[in-house]
């Protein structure tokens, strides 16, 4: 199914199968497209590029495809982040890059005198609070690995993201969880 067939303003309820996952490939692509629109607000071109990458990866993976991993790969450092759970520097760089898309800056709680890297949980919390103050929402997703992953959406899209993430089988939540 081509990306141009999806209307960003569509009511996407038809694409969900009782939030238990999406079984039909067309429905999967519709939900993936909605996900990409949510993580790329006001940037349909970026969503289209990431959707094309997702479709290529989906075709290559065939029946063994994991849509959550394919979307993570398609959005990494563009509309999402995926870093080691102890990689404070990588987390700050990724979130700075994502926030900069909306001309936002995160004021990281760094102790210049500390000899060790800041705790990534504290960094996620600081980013979540500051983004919420500006009407954005930081999402994290359970990866099943020793990594941190997620994305940023507009605060007003929280309910839609919960539906889309549920349909995709993404264990996502606002904040650090």
Phi, psi and omega in degrees: 000134183279148183297326184292349179283347183267133177262121182300338181266002179303146168281116189266015179302329182296340184276353183263144175243077177053035178053023180261007182116165183248124184259325182279134184297321178296319178294320178300314180296323178296317181289320177300319178298317178298319177302312183294326175293324180290323182271355176233056183301136178065020180218070182295330178299315178297318179299319179296318178298315181291326178294319178298318178296319178298313181298317178300313180295322179296317178296318181293322184283334180064221185290341181272010183296137171248100185305324180297315179293321180294320177292320178300315180294321181292333184256351187305125180065008175246311179221003180212175178224153177205107183223164175299146185296341177253008183271077182299316181297314178298320179297313180297317180296316180296313181291325174299317179298315180293316181294328181296338178300334179248020181058036177256152178230134177263129179269099186286137180279079183257139175256106183298335181275346181289140181272355182236163180294149178293157179289130183294330176297318178295322178294316178298318179297314180300316179296316180302310182298313183292323178291321178298323178299338181252015175069035173238163181230127174272127178249144171237155182227138177289123184260343185076009180230169175280059181225165173244136181214155177169200183198178179236136175231173171288146180302323182294345182262014184298315181295317179298319180295322178299319178294313182295313180299318178297318179295328179275354182075023179272120176282075185256152178208152175292139178080196184277354176085000000 
